[in-house]
Amino acid sequence: MKSLLNPEPSISSFSSIRTNKFPKFPISDTNSRLKFPVKDQNRSIGGNSRLKVKAVLDSSTIDQLGISVHDIRNPGISSTYRGSKLPKPNQTVLEAHARVCTGPTQTKPLTEEQAFKVLDTILRSVGGNLKDEEEVSRAQLGAFFAAMTIRANSFPEVTQWSQGERRAMNIFWPLLVRVLPHDLIFIADPEGSIMGAGSSIGPQYVGSGTNEMRLVGALREVLAGGHLGYEEVQGVLRDVLPLDVENGKSRVSESLLSAFLIGQRMNRETDRELKAYCLAFDNELGPPPVADVRSLTHYGEPYDGNTRYFRSTLFVAAVRSCYNESCLLHGVEWMPPKGGVTEEQMLKYMGANTSLSPIQAKELLEDEEVGFAYVSQRISQPSLYSLIGLREHIKKRPPLATTEKVQQFVRASGRESIVAGFYHEGFEEPLLMLMKRRGVHSGLVVKGEEGALSMTTRLRSVNASRGLPVNYCSGFRSSSVSSAIELDAGVSRQTFSVEINAGDYGFEPTDTPRTDRSVLKNIELGLAALSGQKGPAYDRIVLNAGMVDHLLGCDGAQDAVVALERAREAIDSGKALKRLLNYIKVSHKV
């Protein structure tokens, strides 16, 4: 490609440059417990709200479990669950990532002023001259320069470099090339065709060691806008993960890995690439255990949580377990970019054990008084979990944000289904493809609020954005009675797509309860609903339990109205609340 820079621009008035030590990414220590004095907890979240939740837990579980009040942790809002050892990214460069590390049509080129600010920040950080800001990490640099390269090589003209970006790079690159490590020069100009200086380094770069050599070879294709094969992607992932930067034993440069992850997302992953990400670490802990249950639904909520609205899935699982629709939830305690409320945060606050292995989860699924379980990626897939720090520094969601929602950490002897949430149009079909690849009987994708699984009862706004509406659902069902393990890949399936209008099923339109990152508020709403308190949260739990039963083709749910009534009965009888409290108790005993 023709060089985007003049070969010898004028350079003036720049400070001297020193070699910089880039920050590393320690793996978050989520096993360490956050400790807060009770008075500080009440001050940060509001004593009345905390007492409402504590009243439910006190009366039903604290005496039985022997949980001290001090063990019921509440850091208040979801952002406080971020690992304290994770180095923070530089905000200037992170804001640039939000604009340029995205797709061929979504990218927003930087203005000249923005480009000058970003490149000046990078130059001063690399030279050790950055004051009053976080250093720009190797992962941030890898993502930024990968985005610039892919835009130059393969994006449409409207999302390629702006004139302002060209002018800024024309001035800064001759300075950067003197101090950047060779891996970053390679990422910025892999074929020596984009930049005007240092062009011999990129074409000759091979990496350090066999693991990096494979990654560099794959990255050359990605930076050119190309795609990789299934085994090639899996080979790279298995070569480089888990990261162990805390102990200085990373197998590859974080800049190369972040460039690879963001580059694949910017190029729009193919089906074979998504399958590779989805299946790469299936057996990291060995073959998944098989639960002796007649029906099992795997819930794939976005791992980065909810920042605005009530997240209902934990409470929906308690409801569905009452009539033998076992549910397996999975996720993490905290995940970028949103860093919102997650099931793990809620369960930890309520005193449940959130470090269950898949085998222990199997026991809870088979327990007739529980029937649902939660598995943390921290335990089930430590290799992927080790990427959390790096994912924060690349800002935009990598391919894993899609594929981690379609996991089966426990299998079932009976019927299996997967439900996953999505937000951006175009991801519904890849998610359903991955579900079919898993061999499940039924699959469902839901465009819930915030891209999560919660369908809403609120009216659609007249100002709603174009594209698929909230409450859009798409999926497939199989009438086969074989176990999912034995299900033939060629079995016929019934496909469907529908927009759920809650008003058609007798629900009054209500605004969605706001939680605004409050873990406690989310729990308070869920427990009040399971205690029988009617209102928006109650309606959403009923709607999501009943409609998922109906759309997946579960036994006894062929009629949606009947399915919804069954969900109401599970709540109004007190069974669903009892199941949740049983889970808290039994999770410490398996």
N, C-alpha and C positions, 0 to 999 in steps of 0.2 A: 504494500500500500504506500501511496505517496506520503512523504513525511509531512506531518502536520505543523512542524516548527521550522522557523528559519534556522539554518545551521549555526550561525554565529550572531546571536542577538547582542545588543549592548547591555552591559552589566554595570551598575553603579550603586554606591552607598549601601552596601550590605555589611552586616557585622561579621566578624570572624566566626568560623564554624568549628565546633569540637565534636568528637565522637560521642554518641549518646548511648546509654544503656537503656534498652527498651524494657518496659514492665512485663512481667510474666503473669500467667493466669493460674492461680492456685485453684484446686478443686474445692468447691464449697463444703464446709464442714457442717452438714445439716444434722449430724448426730448430736452436736452440742446444743444444749437447751438454752433458750433465751430466758433470762430470769428478770422479773420485774417486781418491785415491791407492790403490794396490793394497792396502796394509796396512789401510786403512779398509774396503775392500770385504770382505776376508777376515774382519775383526772383526765386521762387521754381519751377515753371512750364514752364517758358518761355513766355514772354509777347506776342510774335507773335501768338502762338497757342491760347492763351486765347482770344486775340482780334478777331480771326477768329470765334470762337464760340460766343463770345459776340456780334459780328456783326449780326449774324443770329437772336439771341435773341432780340437785341436792335431794329432791324427794324420791328420785327413782334409781339413782346410780351411785352417788358418791359414797354412801355408807356401804353398799354392796361391793364396790370396787376398791374401797380403801384409798381413794384418790384425795390427796391433800388439796385444799383450795389453792395453795401455792403452785401445785402441779398443773393447774388449768391455766395455761399460758395465754396471754392475749396481747400481742404487740400492737393491737389497735387497727392498723391498716395494712393492706397487703404489701406495700412497698417496704415495710420494716422487716419482712422475711428475707430480703435480699442478703445473701451471704456476706458477712462482714469482712471476709478475707479477699473478696473479689475486687481487683483494682478497677476504679471507675474510668470510663472512657472519656476522651476529650470531647466536650460538647460541640465545639465549632465543627470538627470533622464529622461528628455523629449527625449533626443537622445536614451536612452535605450528603451523607449516605442516604438520608431520607429522600433526597431529590434524585440522586444519580444511580443508586444501587437498586434499580427496579427495572421493569420490563421495557420492551421496545417502544411501546406506546405510552407508558406511564411516566417515563423518565422526564424530569424537568431540568434542562441544562442550567448551569450556574451563570449568573450575571458576571460581568467583569469584576465588580466590587466583591461579590461572594467568592469568586475564584481566587482573587488576590488574597483575601483574608484566609482562606483555607490553605493555600500553598505557603503563605508566610507563616502560618501556625505550624505547618509540617516542618518547614525549614528550621524554625527556631527550636522546635522540639527535638529534632534530630541533632541539632547542634548544641543542645543543652542550654539554650538561652530562653526557654519559655518560662515566663513568670506568671504567677497567679492563675494558672490553668493546669488541668491534668495533662500529663504527657500523652502524646499520640502513640498508641500502642502499635506493635507490629501487626496485630490483627486488623486494626483500623487502616493502617497503611496498605496492607494487602488487599482489603476490600475496596478501598478508594481507587487505587491504581488499576485493579482488575476491572472495575466499572468503567473507568476512562478508556481502557484498552478495548473492551468489548464494544463500547459505544462507537469508538473510532473504526473498528474493524467490520462490524456487522449490523449496526442499528440503522433504521431509516434516517434520512437526512435531517428531519425535524428534531430528532432526539440525539443526534451526534453532537460533537463539540460546538458550543456557541462561539461567536467571534471573541467574546470576552474571555472564555476559557482558553482559547488559542493564544491570545495576547498575554494572559497571565502565565501560562505554561512556557511561552517563548522566553520570558524573563527568568522564571524560577528554575526550569529544568537544568540548565548548565550548572547551577549552584547545587541542586539536589543530587545530580549524578556524581558529584565529588564525594558525597558523604553517605549516600544510601547504600546499604548492603547489596550484594549482587543479586540476591533473590528478589528484592524489590525492583531493581533495575530490569530484571528479566520480566517481571509481571507488567511493568509499565511499557516495555517495548520488546516483546519476545522475539520478534523477527528483525529488529533494527530498522523498521520501516515507518515508525510513528514519530519518534523524537529525532532531533538533529544531532545530538551529542551522545556519546557512549553507546553507539549503535552496535558495537562488536560484542558487548557483554551478553545481551539477551540471546542471540543466536547460539552462543557457545555454552550457555549455562546448562548444567545437568543435575545440579543438586549435590547434597552430601549424603552418601550412603545409599543403600539399595531402596529403602523405603521412600526417600525423597526422590530418587530417580524415577520411580514409577509415577509418583505424584506429578513431577515436572512434565513427564511425557504426556500424561492425561491433561494437564493444565494447558499445554500448548494448544491442544484441540479446543478446549473450552474457551480460551482467550481469543481464538479465531472465530468464535460463534458456533462451533461445531458441537456434536453430541458423541456420547460414548456408549459402548456396549454394556450389557448387564454384568458380565463377569469382570469387566474392566473397572466399573464403579465399585463393585463389591470388593475387588482386590485392593483398591486404594483405601477404602474405609477400614478394612481389616488390617492393612499395613500401618495406618497412622493412629488408630484408636486402641485403647483409651489414651487421652492426653495425661501426662503426669508432670505438668510444668511446675507444680509446687515443689517437687523434689529435683527439678532441673533435668528431667529425663525424657522430655518430649522427643518423639521419634522424628518429627519434622518441624520445620519452621512454621510458626503460627501464621505468618504472612502468606505462605503458600496455601495452607489449609483454608484460611478465610477466603482467599481468592477463588479457590476451587468451589467452596460452598456457595458463595454469592454469585459466582459466574454461572453455575448450573441453573440457579433460579432465574437469573436474568435471561438466559437462553431459552427458558421455558422447557422444562424437563420432558423428555419423551416417556412413553409408558415403560419402556425397559429400564430407563434410569430410575424412575420412581419405584419400580419393583425392586431394584437393587437396594435402594435406601430402606425400603420397607422390610425386606427379608434378611438384611445383612447380619443382624445380631439376634436372630430368632432363638438360637440355641446357646446363647452365651452362658446360661446357667444349666445347660443340658436340656433334653426334651421337655416340653411343658407337661405338667401333670394333667391327668384326665379326671374331671369331677363327675361323680355319678349323679347327674341331674338331668331331668327330661328336657330342660330348655335353659339356654344361657345367652344373655345379651352382653356384648362387649361395648362399652360406652367410650367413644373417642371425642371427648371435649378438647377444645384448644388448650394446650398445656400452659399458655401464658395467662389464662384466667379472665375474669370479668372486672372491669374498672368502673362500670356505671350501674349495671342492672343486677337484680336478684338472679343468682345462679342456682337452679332448682334440682340439678341431676342427682345429687346425693339423696335428697328427700324423695325423688321419684323412684330411685332404686329401692328404698325402704318400702314404698307402697307396692311396687311390682313383686317384691319378694313374698308378699303376703299370700299371693295366689300362685306360687311356684314358678314365677318367671324370674329366675336367678339372674343377677346382674353383677358384672365385673367392671369396676371403674379403675382407671389408671391415669397417672399424671405425675406432677412434681409439686414441691412446696412453692417454688417461685421460679418464674421463667420470663426472660425478656421476649419481645420488646415491651409488652404491656405491663408485666409484673402485677397482674390483677389477682383477685380472690380465687383460690383453687380449693378443690375438695380436700387436699392434704392439709391446708391451713385450717379448714373448718374441723376436720376430724382431730387434728392435733389439739386445737383449742378445747374441744369437748372431752379430751382425755383418752382418745382411742390410740391404739398402737398403729403407727404409720410406717413401720419397718417390717411388714410382713413379706415373707418369701412367697413365690407362687404356690408352693406346697401348702403353706399355712393358709393362703387364700382359698385353696381348694377345700380345706376343712371347713372354712366358714361358709362357703357356697353349699356344702353338703349338710350343714347344720340346719335342722328343721326349724329352729327358733331364730335363725339369722337369714340365710339365703342370699346375701350379697357380700361383696368384698371390695377392698381398694388395694392396689399394688402400686408402689412408687417406682418410677424409672430409676431412682437412686439404687434400688435393690435389684430390680429385674434386668436392667440394661445399663450397668455402670459405664460401659464404653461410651454410649450416647450421652449419658448424664454428665460426663466429664467435659462436654462442650458448652455447658451453660455460660461460663465466663466469656468464651470466645463469641458466642451468639449475641451477647449483649453488645460487644464491640463492633459487630458488623451491622447492627441496627435492624436491617430488614430480615424477614423470615427466610431461612434456608429451606431446601427441599424437605428436611426432617420435620418441619412444622406441619407438613401435610401427612407424611408417612407414619409418624409416631402415633397418629390417631387410629391407625388400622393395625392394631397389635392383638395377639392372642396369647396372653401369658399363662392362661389355663385353658384347656380344651374341655369339651363336654361329651359325655356318652350319648346324649340326646341331641336335640335340635340346637343349632347355633346361629346367632345373628350378630351383626355389627351395626351400630348407629354412630354417625360422625357429623359434626357441625362444620359449616363452611361459611365464608363471607363473600369472597370475590368470585364473581361469575367465571365459569370455566374450570373450576376445581371440582365441581360435582361429579363429572364423568370420570376423571382420574381416581377419585375416591371410590366410586362404585366399581371401577376396574380392579382396584386393589382388593376390595372385599370379595369379588368373584375369584380373584387369584387365591384368596385364603380358603376358598371352598365352603363358605358358609351357606346356609339355606336361604337366608334373607339378609338384605342389606338396605340401609336407609341413610340418606344424607338430608340434613335439615339446615335451612338458612334461618337460624334463630337469631335472637338479639345479640349483638356484638360478635356474630359469627359462631356463637355457642349453640347449644342444643335446645335452649328454652324457646318454644313457641309462645307467642304472646296473645293476650285477649284485647289488646288495645286496637283501636281503629287505625287503618293505614292513613298516614298523613297525605294530604293533597300535595305536599311539597316533597314527598318521598323521592329518593334518587332513582334514576332509571335503572333498568336491569331487573333481576329476579327480586321479588318482594320478600320481606320477612314472612315466615311461615310457609315458604315454598319447600316442598318435600319431593324427593325423587328416590326411586329404589327398585328392588326386585324381590320376588318371592318364589320359592320352590315348593312344590307339593310333595316332594320326596320325603319319605319317612326314614331314610337311611341316616345314620349318624353323619355328622359333618366330616369326620375323619374318613369315612368311606364314600362320601359324596363324589360322584363322577363329575369331572370338569365339564363334560358336554351335556349335562342335564338341562332340560328345558326350564326356562324361568319366565315368570310373568313380570313385566316391567310396568312402572307407573310413574306419573308425576302429577302433583296436585298442590294447590295453594289452600291451606287450611284456614277457613274462616270460622273463628270460634263462635261467632254469633249464630251460625247455622246449627250449633249444638246446644243452644240455650244459654251461652255465657254472656253476661253483660259486659260491654266494653269498659275497660279500666286502664288507667295508666300503669305502666310497669313500675313496681317498687324500685326506688333508687337505693343503692347501697354505697356508691362512691368510695370504693376500695375498702369499706369497713367489713372486716371478717365477722365481727360480732353482729352487725346489723343483718348480714346474710343468715347467720345462724338463728338469730332472734325471729326473723320472718319464717324460716323453715320450721322451727320448733313450734311456733304459734300455730302455723297451718296444720302440722301433724297433731297438735292438741285439739284440733277441731274448730279453730277460729276462722270463720269465713272471711273472704276478702281476696284481693288480687293475688297474693302468694298462694293461697289455697287453690284458687282457680287454675293457676299455672301448673301446679303440681298435678292436679287432676287431668288437665288437658294434655300434658306431656306424657303422663303414664298411660292414659287411655288411648290416645292417638298412636303412640308407638306400638302398643299391643295390636291395635287394629291394622296399621300399615304393614307391620311385620308378618301379619297373618297368624298371630298366636291363637292357641286354643281358647275358645270361648269369647273371642274378640272379633268375630266376623261382622257383627253389628257394632258400629262405633258407639252408639248410644249405650248399649249394654256394657261395652268396655269401659266407658266413662263412669257408669254407675258402679261397676266393680271397683274402680279406683276410689270413688267416694266412700264406698263401704269400708274399704281397707283403712281409710283415715278416720271416719266417724266412729268406727268400732274401737279405735285405739290400738289396733294391731300394728299399724305402720310405725307409730311412735315407739311401741314396745320393741319392734324389730331394730330400730336405730339404737335404742338403749342397750339391747342385747348385744349388738355389734360392739359397742364401746367396751362392754364387759368381757365378752368372749375373745376379743382380739388380743387380750393380754394373757389368755390361757392356752391358745393353740400351740 
